[in-house]
Amino acid sequence: MGADFGLWVPGVDYLAGWREAREAADRLNRAFLGVGLELSEARAVAATDDAGRGVVRLVGLPRAAVQLAELLEGLADGDGGAR
């Protein structure tokens, strides 16, 4: 449940967790743009969990997820993400 369901627990600092998640999401979104992904197709979104910890969710179209997977697979293969 938690913050995403509108049920806030008294005494939990959701804002601090969200701020941390927002910084991470912004950085990831800049990286997406840097590799040619459009934020209308894939983006990172800041949120919090029910304990107030920051959470970054990835939201996107299937083709953008495939493109991101190809980039990561390329890095894992040691070719620097080249296609």
C-alpha positions as CSV (number, residue, x, y, z in Angstrom):
1,M,0.0,0.0,0.0
2,G,1.8,3.2,1.2
3,A,2.2,6.5,-0.6
4,D,1.4,5.2,-4.1
5,F,-2.1,4.1,-2.9
6,G,-2.8,7.4,-1.1
7,L,-2.5,5.9,2.4
8,W,0.2,7.8,4.1
9,V,1.6,6.5,7.4
10,P,1.9,9.3,10.0
11,G,5.5,10.0,11.0
12,V,7.1,8.6,7.8
13,D,9.2,11.1,5.9
14,Y,8.1,10.4,2.4
15,L,9.4,13.7,1.1
16,A,13.1,12.9,1.8
17,G,12.8,9.5,0.0
18,W,11.0,11.2,-2.9
19,R,13.7,13.8,-3.2
20,E,16.4,11.2,-3.4
21,A,14.4,9.2,-6.0
22,R,13.8,12.4,-8.0
23,E,17.6,13.2,-8.2
24,A,18.2,9.6,-9.4
25,A,15.3,9.7,-11.9
26,D,16.5,13.1,-13.3
27,R,20.0,11.7,-13.8
28,L,18.6,8.6,-15.5
29,N,16.4,10.6,-17.7
30,R,19.4,12.8,-18.8
31,A,21.2,9.5,-19.6
32,F,18.3,8.3,-21.6
33,L,18.3,11.5,-23.7
34,G,22.1,11.2,-24.1
35,V,21.7,7.8,-25.8
36,G,18.8,8.9,-28.0
37,L,15.8,7.7,-26.1
38,E,12.9,10.1,-26.1
39,L,11.3,10.7,-22.7
40,S,7.9,10.3,-24.3
41,E,8.9,6.7,-25.0
42,A,10.9,5.8,-21.9
43,R,11.4,7.7,-18.6
44,A,12.3,7.3,-15.0
45,V,9.7,8.4,-12.5
46,A,10.3,9.2,-8.8
47,A,8.1,7.7,-6.1
48,T,8.3,6.3,-2.5
49,D,7.4,3.0,-1.0
50,D,5.3,2.5,2.1
51,A,8.4,2.9,4.4
52,G,9.2,6.3,2.8
53,R,12.2,5.0,0.8
54,G,12.8,6.5,-2.6
55,V,11.8,4.3,-5.5
56,V,12.6,5.0,-9.2
57,R,10.2,3.4,-11.7
58,L,10.9,3.0,-15.4
59,V,7.9,3.7,-17.6
60,G,7.9,3.2,-21.3
61,L,6.9,1.7,-24.6
62,P,8.0,-1.8,-25.4
63,R,10.2,-0.7,-28.2
64,A,12.1,1.7,-25.9
65,A,12.5,-1.1,-23.4
66,V,14.0,-3.3,-26.1
67,Q,16.3,-0.4,-27.2
68,L,17.4,0.1,-23.5
69,A,18.0,-3.7,-23.2
70,E,20.1,-3.7,-26.3
71,L,22.3,-0.9,-24.9
72,L,22.8,-2.7,-21.6
73,E,23.4,-6.0,-23.3
74,G,26.1,-4.3,-25.4
75,L,27.8,-3.0,-22.3
76,A,27.6,-6.5,-20.7
77,D,29.2,-8.0,-23.8
78,G,32.1,-5.5,-23.5
79,D,31.6,-3.6,-26.7
80,G,30.6,-0.4,-25.0
81,G,27.0,-0.6,-26.2
82,A,27.7,-0.5,-29.9
83,R,25.1,-2.1,-32.1
